[in-house]
Amino acid sequence: MSNLEAAPSLLTRRPSRSAVMTTFSTEVFDNDVVPSSLASISPILRVANEIESERPRVAYLCRFYAFEKAHRLDQSSSGRGVRQFKTLLLQRLERDNASSLASRHKKTDAREIQAYYQQYYEHYVRALDQGEQADRAQLGKAYQTAGVLFEVLCAVNKTEKVEEVAPEIIAAARDVQEKTEIYVPFNILPLDSAGASQPIMQLEEIKAAVSGLWNTRGLNWPSTFEHQRQRTGDLDLLDWLRAMFGDNVRNQREHLILLLANSHIRLHPKPEPLNKLDDRAVDAVMSSLFKNYKTWCKFLGRKHSLRLPQGQPEIQQRKLLYMGLYLLIWGEASNIRFMPECLCYIFHNMAYELHGLLAGNVSIVTGENIKPSYGGNDESFLRKVITPIYRVIEKEAKKSKNGTAPHSTWSNYDDLNEYFWSPDCFSLGWPMRDDGDFFKSTFDSGRKGARKKSQRTGKSYFVETRSFWHIFRSFDRVWTFYLLGLQVMVILAWKDISLMDLFQKDVLYNLSSIFITAAILRLLQSILDLVLNFPGYHRWKFTDALRSFLKVTVSLIWVVVLPLLYIHSFETIPDSIKKLLSFVHQIKGIPPFYILAVALYLLPNLLAAFLFLFPMLRRWIENSDWHLFRLLLWWSQPRCYVGRGMHESQFALFKYTLFWVILLVSKFAFSFFVQIKPLIKPTKDIMSIRHVDFAWHEFFPNAKQNYGAVIALWTPVIMVYFMDTQIWYSIYSTVCGGVIGAFDRLGEIRTLSMLRSRFQSLPGAFNTYLVPTDNKQKKKFSFSKRFAEISASRRSEAAKFAQMWNEVICSFREEDIISDRKGITANFFIYFSLSSILSSNLSTSLFVHHKSSITY
């Protein structure tokens, strides 16, 4: 075969040095390094790697055929990594040509591969197929290898112009082709006819799920879709979805069957018969899959597209079709899976089309049955739906400049997904319009790099602005609480007010000045919130801009009104207000309008405190669609799809509140009696000194009240006041964590000797917590956790734990967590520990198996 031998030197020039310096290894060359655009040649390279040690020349011919096929697929080498891959493969061919030619058994390459193909079929494939316990996975792989070898054989015969092939080889090729269609690749479930005898397919729950999925009664199949399988009834519901909407369904078929089987076997009471799919299992899986979709429809005020027929026998089939459609969308979505509400939008429209197909809706224009907007052809969904959305993501990702660009100039997955949190997303239509707002970029760059404003693309709720002011904005409530607490303590210490006199009218009136401070801080917080969100102004909705403007305006009004009402007392009050405030006339010297203003100012805070104490009520309000509640929530924060109703239970909230109340009481008590109160007298003394001549008179020309000295005195104390919460938190978290750890007995087993002493009860703990059982155990409180030791009569429980222990030690050794010496120690440990409770045969088998698994 002179043409084939000289081909590598004639096909291309000798590669340059720069081409040789690639990321691929010349020593390790397999199908894992094949570029994605050349994925079809991966099986050929896999076969070459497998048979290289046995027949080097046949492996060379496989690689040469792979090179020719790669060159046909991408002649210009424009794909990513294709040029480097082809260069490396060519170098491998040049290196192996002479050595493989020397080891050739026949005179020509055609005879060499024919002889090996016949030998492989007779001595391996056929012998493996006729065995008593044939491994289906090995059979499938063997038939795939034989198919690849025959493909290479045909290419070699065409090159050497061999016209006649032995009848035995033709017969073997036909048999391989028929069996290849039977032994199709699978992940977990062999759903073809050859896999019916596999143990996993004999499970009753698997049979039930498969029978439910193969119920295609009443479905209209396209006339051009797989006539042979339609006649034999070898099509299921996912095949019907593939016929209508296109794309691959193999992986999601197994996915759906396993979900249904898992739910079916967990039903209680058990369904009768067990091999028939129960409606409860279908409802459980459907509820889990479409929980987010139904919540999304409710949030947007739309009716979901999960419409069921009237007839009872057809309901289960319709539910399975909806679930299959959703899993097919999810399976083909690629990176769009990071945008779950975008998937909800796609499913919403496709489920509506599915309902139209099943209901037999007819088009008014054509008079024919309505067909899906995207479907019918292979990969139509991937090309027409997923690809345009992915291009938007790709375009926005390029604008990020590897994360260095400002967050307001580009959108990530979450930002783009926010577009589907608004009813405006339905303006995209179905089929989706190319000029929709979603497909418009954030900014369009001109020739000189000037940014040109365009329609927004998501990111309407949050735009990150990197600034140190986030320390104050994110923790504004903490800063406000500390400042108000400092003001209260200074007032009490300055006027030497005891805690017993705290509720006198003069004291309360002086302390009420904290509301003025709170109003000023709220105004600063509103302005800071507006400034930090301003870089994303081009994405604001009218409601967002209105809310920000109103917050600043209302805060400014309170800053003006509260001080005026605090200082002045109004004598002319309308009669209606007098009757309303009749109870405050008993408090002399306090302006009644100021009390009313404070009450109105505290009303939102009191409402928030009430909802904080009752999280179940707050959860209901946040998930409610009432317009009044929406208005109240809109004022506090924008209506957001995620994060609604995520509150802890009442008991967890009580523990959390109790912890922080104790911590803050300790902090403020320490700050008042140790930090604030001792400084009041020195401060008064310093301020009472007059006629101080400072050396730096330029800085202190008129040092009245000595404010500079007061500031120098109080600055370190104020800094400690704001920072000592971390110290108190460390103390209380240590104490609280120590108590919880003592109750949970954490760290009780610290050494291998302590573990050995408790090994007799370790299988009991393993079986109690990790082995599923039908018996429900009641949880009881106890200061100690003791488990029954495994006796000789409970060998099965000990065997379950022994298998787990073997896997743990093997994993530790593979990851180099333990050394060989420690692995052998653990080996003897399990042997001698279990030998006292297991029979000698069982112990010896475990010991031998474990020793072989943890040593090299």
TIVORO-758935 format. One line per 8 residues: number of its first residue (from 1); their letters; for each residue x, y, z of C-alpha. Coordinates in steps of 0.25 Angstrom, whole numbers, plus 5000, padded with zeros to 4 digits. Example, Ala and Ser with C-alpha at 12.3 -4.5 7.8 and 13.67 -1.06 7.14 Angstrom:
// TIVORO-758935
1) as) 5049/4982/5031  5055/4996/5029
This chain:
// TIVORO-758935
1) msnleaap) 5000/5000/5000  5010/5010/4995  5000/5021/4994  4995/5020/5008  5010/5019/5013  5014/5032/5006  5002/5040/5009  5007/5047/5022
9) slltrrps) 5018/5053/5015  5010/5057/5003  4998/5063/5010  5005/5075/5017  5018/5082/5019  5027/5079/5031  5021/5087/5043  5029/5099/5048
17) rsavmttf) 5034/5100/5062  5023/5109/5067  5013/5099/5063  5020/5088/5071  5019/5095/5084  5005/5092/5087  4997/5088/5099  4995/5074/5095
25) stevfdnd) 5004/5063/5099  5011/5054/5089  5012/5043/5099  4998/5043/5104  4989/5044/5092  4975/5039/5093  4960/5044/5090  4960/5053/5102
33) vvpsslas) 4969/5064/5095  4960/5064/5082  4954/5078/5079  4939/5079/5081  4937/5082/5066  4944/5068/5063  4936/5060/5073  4932/5049/5062
41) ispilrva) 4946/5044/5061  4948/5041/5076  4943/5027/5075  4953/5024/5064  4964/5029/5073  4959/5021/5085  4960/5008/5077  4974/5012/5072
49) neieserp) 4978/5013/5087  4972/5000/5091  4978/4991/5080  4991/4998/5078  4999/4988/5087  4993/4976/5080  4993/4981/5065  5001/4994/5064
57) rvaylcrf) 4999/4995/5049  4984/4994/5050  4985/5005/5061  4993/5013/5051  4982/5011/5040  4971/5016/5050  4979/5029/5053  4982/5031/5038
65) yafekahr) 4967/5030/5035  4964/5039/5047  4973/5049/5041  4967/5049/5027  4953/5050/5034  4957/5062/5042  4963/5069/5030  4950/5067/5022
73) ldqsssgr) 4942/5072/5034  4951/5085/5035  4960/5087/5023  4964/5101/5027  4966/5097/5042  4958/5109/5047  4952/5102/5059  4958/5104/5073
81) gvrqfktl) 4970/5095/5075  4968/5088/5061  4981/5093/5055  4989/5088/5068  4982/5075/5068  4984/5072/5053  4999/5076/5055  5001/5067/5066
89) llqrlerd) 4993/5055/5060  5002/5057/5047  5014/5056/5056  5009/5044/5062  5007/5037/5049  5021/5041/5044  5027/5035/5056  5019/5022/5056
97) nasslasr) 5019/5019/5041  5032/5011/5040  5031/5004/5053  5017/4999/5051  5020/4995/5037  5031/4986/5042  5022/4979/5051  5011/4977/5040
105) hkktdare) 5007/4962/5039  5002/4962/5025  5007/4968/5012  4998/4979/5010  4990/4988/5019  4977/4983/5013  4980/4969/5017  4985/4973/5030
113) iqayyqqy) 4972/4980/5035  4963/4969/5029  4970/4958/5036  4970/4966/5049  4955/4970/5047  4951/4955/5045  4960/4951/5057  4954/4961/5066
121) yehyvral) 4939/4957/5062  4941/4942/5063  4950/4941/5076  4945/4953/5084  4931/4959/5079  4924/4945/5076  4930/4938/5087  4926/4949/5097
129) dqgeqadr) 4912/4949/5091  4910/4934/5092  4915/4934/5107  4906/4930/5118  4907/4942/5126  4910/4953/5115  4913/4967/5120  4904/4976/5113
137) aqlgkayq) 4914/4988/5115  4925/4980/5109  4916/4975/5097  4912/4989/5094  4927/4994/5094  4931/4982/5086  4921/4984/5075  4924/4999/5074
145) tagvlfev) 4939/4995/5073  4936/4985/5062  4927/4996/5055  4939/5006/5055  4949/4995/5050  4940/4992/5038  4939/5007/5035  4954/5008/5034
153) lcavnkte) 4954/4995/5026  4945/5001/5016  4954/5013/5015  4967/5005/5013  4961/4996/5003  4956/5009/4995  4970/5014/4996  4977/5001/4991
161) kveevape) 4966/4999/4981  4962/4986/4987  4949/4982/4980  4946/4968/4986  4944/4966/5001  4942/4952/5007  4927/4948/5009  4930/4945/5024
169) iiaaardv) 4934/4959/5026  4922/4964/5020  4913/4955/5028  4920/4959/5041  4919/4974/5037  4904/4972/5035  4903/4965/5049  4911/4976/5055
177) qekteiyv) 4902/4987/5049  4889/4980/5054  4895/4978/5068  4900/4992/5069  4886/4997/5067  4881/4988/5079  4893/4991/5088  4892/5006/5088
185) pfnilpld) 4900/5014/5099  4893/5017/5112  4896/5023/5125  4889/5015/5136  4877/5009/5129  4878/4999/5117  4865/5003/5111  4867/4995/5098
193) sagasqpi) 4862/4981/5095  4876/4975/5099  4875/4981/5113  4862/4975/5117  4869/4964/5124  4878/4973/5132  4876/4973/5147  4873/4988/5148
201) mqleeika) 4862/4986/5138  4855/4975/5147  4852/4985/5158  4837/4987/5159  4838/5002/5160  4846/5003/5148  4836/4994/5140  4825/5003/5145
209) avsglwnt) 4832/5016/5141  4835/5010/5127  4821/5005/5125  4816/5019/5128  4825/5025/5118  4822/5015/5107  4807/5019/5108  4805/5026/5094
217) rglnwpst) 4791/5023/5092  4783/5034/5085  4795/5042/5080  4796/5045/5065  4810/5042/5060  4816/5049/5047  4814/5041/5035  4829/5042/5032
225) fehqrqrt) 4834/5038/5046  4841/5024/5047  4830/5015/5041  4837/5003/5046  4837/5006/5060  4823/5012/5059  4818/4998/5054  4825/4990/5065
233) gdldlldw) 4821/5000/5076  4835/5003/5080  4833/5018/5083  4830/5025/5095  4825/5039/5099  4838/5045/5098  4840/5040/5084  4826/5047/5081
241) lramfgdn) 4832/5060/5087  4845/5058/5078  4836/5056/5066  4829/5069/5069  4839/5078/5075  4852/5072/5070  4866/5070/5078  4871/5058/5086
249) vrnqrehl) 4863/5051/5096  4872/5039/5100  4878/5045/5113  4865/5051/5118  4858/5038/5116  4866/5031/5127  4865/5044/5135  4850/5044/5135
257) illlansh) 4849/5029/5138  4858/5029/5150  4851/5041/5156  4838/5034/5154  4843/5021/5159  4850/5027/5171  4836/5034/5175  4828/5021/5172
265) irlhpkpe) 4836/5012/5181  4835/5022/5193  4820/5023/5193  4813/5019/5206  4805/5011/5206  4811/5003/5194  4803/5003/5181  4796/4991/5176
273) plnklddr) 4801/4985/5167  4815/4990/5169  4819/4990/5154  4808/5000/5150  4811/5014/5151  4804/5021/5162  4797/5035/5160  4803/5039/5174
281) avdavmss) 4817/5037/5169  4814/5045/5156  4808/5056/5164  4820/5057/5174  4830/5058/5162  4822/5068/5155  4820/5076/5167  4835/5076/5170
289) lfknyktw) 4838/5080/5155  4828/5091/5153  4829/5097/5167  4837/5109/5162  4829/5110/5149  4816/5111/5156  4822/5121/5166  4827/5129/5154
297) ckflgrkh) 4814/5130/5147  4807/5134/5160  4817/5145/5162  4815/5151/5148  4800/5149/5149  4799/5139/5138  4792/5126/5137  4801/5114/5136
305) slrlpqgq) 4801/5105/5123  4799/5092/5130  4785/5089/5125  4780/5075/5127  4769/5068/5119  4755/5064/5125  4757/5049/5123  4763/5042/5135
313) peiqqrkl) 4772/5032/5127  4778/5043/5119  4783/5051/5131  4795/5043/5134  4799/5043/5120  4798/5058/5119  4806/5060/5132  4817/5051/5127
321) lymglyll) 4817/5059/5114  4819/5072/5121  4830/5067/5130  4837/5061/5118  4836/5074/5111  4842/5082/5122  4853/5072/5124  4856/5073/5109
329) iwgeasni) 4857/5088/5110  4866/5087/5122  4875/5077/5116  4877/5085/5103  4878/5098/5111  4893/5098/5113  4898/5110/5121  4883/5116/5120
337) rfmpeclc) 4881/5107/5132  4887/5118/5141  4875/5126/5137  4863/5118/5142  4852/5128/5140  4857/5129/5125  4854/5114/5125  4841/5116/5131
345) yifhnmay) 4837/5126/5120  4842/5116/5109  4834/5105/5115  4822/5114/5117  4821/5116/5102  4824/5102/5098  4815/5096/5108  4804/5104/5102
353) elhgllag) 4807/5099/5088  4808/5085/5093  4793/5087/5098  4789/5092/5085  4795/5080/5078  4788/5070/5087  4775/5078/5086  4776/5078/5071
361) nvsivtge) 4775/5093/5069  4774/5097/5054  4781/5109/5048  4771/5119/5042  4780/5123/5031  4785/5109/5026  4774/5100/5031  4784/5090/5036
369) nikpsygg) 4787/5086/5050  4796/5096/5058  4811/5092/5058  4821/5097/5068  4828/5110/5065  4842/5103/5067  4842/5088/5064  4841/5077/5054
377) ndesflrk) 4856/5077/5050  4868/5072/5058  4875/5082/5067  4864/5093/5063  4862/5096/5078  4877/5098/5080  4879/5107/5068  4867/5115/5069
385) vitpiyrv) 4864/5117/5083  4876/5114/5092  4887/5120/5082  4881/5134/5081  4880/5135/5096  4894/5130/5098  4899/5140/5088  4894/5151/5097
393) iekeakks) 4901/5145/5109  4914/5144/5101  4913/5158/5097  4911/5163/5111  4922/5154/5116  4932/5161/5106  4928/5174/5112  4932/5170/5126
401) kngtaphs) 4947/5170/5121  4950/5158/5130  4942/5165/5142  4950/5178/5141  4939/5186/5135  4929/5194/5144  4917/5185/5148  4908/5196/5142
409) twsnyddl) 4913/5194/5128  4910/5179/5126  4901/5168/5131  4903/5154/5137  4894/5142/5137  4886/5147/5149  4884/5161/5143  4879/5155/5130
417) neyfwspd) 4870/5146/5137  4864/5158/5144  4858/5162/5131  4848/5150/5133  4844/5155/5147  4835/5165/5140  4822/5164/5131  4830/5172/5121
425) cfslgwpm) 4837/5159/5117  4824/5154/5110  4827/5166/5100  4837/5156/5094  4826/5148/5088  4827/5134/5083  4834/5132/5073  4843/5142/5080
433) rddgdffk) 4845/5155/5073  4859/5158/5069  4857/5173/5072  4852/5170/5086  4858/5178/5098  4865/5166/5103  4873/5164/5091  4878/5179/5092
441) stfdsgrk) 4891/5182/5098  4894/5190/5110  4903/5200/5103  4906/5201/5088  4920/5206/5085  4922/5216/5074  4935/5218/5066  4942/5226/5076
449) garkksqr) 4938/5218/5087  4927/5227/5092  4916/5220/5099  4902/5221/5093  4890/5218/5101  4881/5208/5097  4870/5199/5103  4872/5192/5116
457) tgksyfve) 4876/5177/5117  4872/5173/5131  4879/5177/5143  4868/5186/5148  4868/5184/5163  4883/5184/5167  4896/5190/5161  4908/5188/5168
465) trsfwhif) 4917/5201/5170  4930/5198/5177  4932/5208/5188  4936/5208/5203  4923/5215/5205  4917/5201/5204  4922/5199/5219  4912/5209/5223
473) rsfdrvwt) 4901/5206/5213  4900/5191/5216  4901/5192/5231  4893/5205/5232  4884/5199/5243  4896/5195/5251  4902/5209/5250  4889/5216/5253
481) fyllglqv) 4887/5207/5265  4900/5210/5271  4899/5225/5269  4886/5226/5275  4890/5217/5287  4903/5226/5289  4894/5238/5289  4884/5232/5299
489) mvilawkd) 4896/5228/5308  4903/5242/5307  4890/5249/5311  4888/5240/5323  4902/5241/5328  4903/5256/5325  4891/5259/5334  4894/5248/5344
497) islmdlfq) 4880/5242/5342  4878/5229/5349  4871/5217/5342  4860/5218/5352  4856/5232/5347  4857/5228/5333  4842/5229/5330  4840/5243/5336
505) kdvlynls) 4834/5253/5326  4847/5262/5325  4856/5250/5323  4847/5245/5312  4846/5258/5305  4861/5259/5305  4863/5245/5301  4853/5247/5289
513) sifitaai) 4863/5255/5282  4869/5242/5277  4857/5242/5267  4863/5255/5261  4877/5248/5260  4870/5236/5253  4863/5245/5243  4876/5251/5239
521) lrllqsil) 4883/5238/5238  4871/5233/5230  4873/5245/5220  4888/5242/5219  4885/5227/5216  4875/5231/5205  4884/5240/5199  4895/5229/5199
529) dlvlnfpg) 4886/5219/5194  4883/5228/5182  4897/5232/5179  4902/5217/5179  4891/5213/5170  4892/5224/5161  4902/5218/5151  4891/5209/5147
537) yhrwkftd) 4881/5220/5144  4880/5216/5130  4873/5203/5134  4864/5209/5144  4849/5207/5143  4840/5219/5146  4835/5213/5159  4850/5211/5163
545) alrsflkv) 4853/5225/5161  4840/5230/5167  4843/5222/5180  4857/5227/5181  4852/5241/5179  4841/5240/5189  4850/5234/5200  4860/5245/5199
553) tvsliwvv) 4848/5255/5200  4841/5249/5211  4854/5248/5219  4857/5262/5217  4843/5266/5222  4845/5258/5235  4858/5265/5237  4851/5279/5236
561) vlpllyih) 4838/5275/5243  4844/5268/5255  4853/5279/5260  4843/5290/5258  4833/5282/5266  4843/5278/5277  4847/5293/5279  4834/5300/5278
569) sfetipds) 4821/5298/5286  4808/5301/5278  4797/5307/5286  4787/5308/5275  4782/5294/5273  4769/5291/5265  4758/5284/5273  4758/5271/5266
577) ikkllsfv) 4773/5270/5269  4771/5274/5283  4760/5262/5284  4770/5253/5277  4782/5257/5286  4773/5258/5299  4782/5248/5306  4795/5256/5304
585) hqikgipp) 4790/5269/5311  4793/5262/5324  4808/5263/5320  4811/5277/5322  4823/5284/5315  4823/5274/5303  4818/5279/5290  4806/5270/5285
593) fyilaval) 4809/5272/5271  4823/5266/5274  4817/5254/5280  4808/5252/5268  4820/5254/5258  4828/5244/5266  4817/5234/5266  4815/5235/5251
601) yllpnlla) 4830/5234/5249  4831/5221/5258  4819/5215/5251  4827/5208/5240  4837/5203/5250  4826/5198/5259  4820/5190/5248  4834/5185/5244
609) aflflfpm) 4836/5180/5258  4823/5174/5259  4825/5166/5246  4839/5162/5251  4833/5156/5263  4823/5148/5255  4831/5142/5243  4819/5134/5238
617) lrrwiens) 4811/5146/5236  4823/5153/5229  4825/5141/5220  4810/5141/5216  4810/5156/5213  4823/5155/5204  4816/5144/5196  4803/5151/5195
625) dwhlfrll) 4798/5158/5182  4789/5168/5189  4792/5182/5184  4792/5188/5198  4803/5179/5202  4811/5181/5189  4810/5196/5191  4816/5194/5205
633) lwwsqprc) 4827/5185/5201  4830/5194/5189  4833/5205/5199  4843/5197/5207  4849/5190/5195  4847/5187/5180  4838/5175/5178  4847/5164/5175
641) yvgrgmhe) 4844/5149/5170  4855/5142/5179  4857/5143/5194  4842/5145/5197  4837/5138/5210  4851/5133/5214  4849/5134/5229  4853/5125/5240
649) sqfalfky) 4844/5118/5249  4838/5125/5262  4847/5117/5271  4860/5119/5263  4856/5134/5263  4855/5134/5278  4868/5128/5280  4875/5137/5270
657) tlfwvill) 4868/5149/5277  4872/5144/5291  4886/5143/5287  4887/5157/5282  4879/5163/5293  4889/5157/5303  4901/5162/5295  4896/5176/5293
665) vskfafsf) 4892/5178/5308  4906/5174/5312  4912/5183/5302  4904/5195/5305  4905/5193/5320  4920/5192/5319  4921/5204/5310  4912/5212/5319
673) fvqikpli) 4918/5209/5333  4933/5207/5328  4934/5216/5316  4924/5227/5315  4921/5231/5329  4935/5232/5335  4938/5242/5324  4927/5252/5327
681) kptkdims) 4933/5259/5339  4947/5261/5332  4940/5266/5320  4932/5276/5329  4945/5280/5336  4952/5282/5323  4941/5291/5317  4940/5299/5329
689) irhvdfaw) 4955/5304/5328  4956/5318/5322  4967/5326/5316  4976/5314/5312  4988/5319/5304  4992/5308/5294  5006/5307/5287  4999/5306/5274
697) heffpnak) 4991/5318/5275  4989/5318/5259  4981/5306/5260  4973/5310/5273  4972/5325/5273  4959/5325/5281  4959/5312/5289  4945/5314/5295
705) qnygavia) 4940/5302/5303  4953/5294/5299  4946/5286/5289  4959/5281/5283  4964/5275/5296  4950/5268/5297  4951/5262/5284  4964/5257/5287
713) lwtpvimv) 4959/5251/5299  4947/5244/5293  4952/5239/5280  4959/5226/5285  4947/5223/5294  4937/5225/5282  4946/5216/5273  4946/5205/5284
721) yfmdtqiw) 4931/5207/5285  4928/5204/5271  4938/5192/5270  4937/5185/5283  4924/5177/5278  4934/5168/5271  4940/5164/5285  4927/5162/5292
729) ysiystvc) 4922/5154/5280  4935/5145/5281  4932/5143/5296  4918/5139/5294  4919/5131/5282  4930/5123/5289  4922/5120/5301  4909/5117/5292
737) ggvigafd) 4917/5108/5283  4924/5101/5294  4910/5098/5301  4904/5093/5288  4916/5085/5285  4916/5079/5298  4901/5074/5296  4905/5069/5282
745) rlgeirtl) 4917/5062/5288  4926/5068/5277  4941/5065/5278  4939/5053/5287  4946/5044/5278  4959/5050/5275  4969/5039/5273  4970/5025/5266
753) smlrsrfq) 4971/5018/5280  4958/5025/5284  4951/5021/5271  4956/5007/5273  4950/5006/5287  4936/5011/5281  4937/5002/5269  4927/4992/5274
761) slpgafnt) 4916/5002/5274  4920/5010/5261  4912/5000/5252  4900/5002/5260  4901/5018/5259  4904/5016/5244  4891/5007/5242  4883/5017/5250
769) ylvptdnk) 4886/5030/5243  4890/5026/5229  4883/5013/5225  4869/5016/5221  4858/5008/5227  4843/5007/5227  4842/5008/5242  4840/5023/5247
777) qkkkfsfs) 4848/5025/5259  4844/5036/5269  4855/5046/5272  4857/5047/5287  4866/5057/5295  4878/5051/5302  4890/5056/5308  4898/5044/5303
785) krfaeisa) 4897/5036/5290  4899/5022/5291  4897/5011/5281  4895/4996/5282  4907/4988/5279  4906/4978/5267  4905/4964/5272  4908/4951/5264
793) srrseaak) 4893/4950/5261  4893/4963/5254  4903/4960/5243  4896/4967/5232  4897/4980/5239  4912/4978/5241  4914/4975/5227  4907/4988/5222
801) faqmwnev) 4917/4996/5231  4929/4988/5226  4926/4991/5212  4925/5006/5215  4938/5005/5223  4945/4998/5212  4941/5010/5202  4945/5020/5212
809) icsfreed) 4959/5015/5214  4961/5013/5198  4957/5027/5196  4967/5032/5207  4978/5024/5200  4974/5029/5186  4974/5044/5191  4987/5042/5199
817) iisdrkgi) 4980/5046/5212  4986/5034/5219  4999/5027/5216  5001/5012/5213  5005/5009/5227  4992/5016/5233  4984/5008/5222  4990/4995/5227
825) tanffiyf) 4987/4999/5241  4973/5002/5238  4972/4989/5230  4977/4981/5243  4967/4990/5251  4955/4986/5244  4959/4971/5243  4961/4969/5258
833) slssilss) 4949/4978/5262  4940/4970/5253  4946/4956/5255  4939/4956/5269  4925/4957/5263  4926/4951/5250  4928/4937/5245  4943/4934/5241
841) nlstslfv) 4939/4933/5226  4933/4946/5226  4944/4953/5233  4955/4947/5225  4948/4951/5212  4946/4965/5217  4961/4965/5221  4966/4960/5208
849) hhkssity) 4957/4969/5200  4961/4981/5208  4976/4978/5208  4976/4977/5193  4969/4990/5191  4978/4999/5200  4992/4994/5196  4999/4996/5183
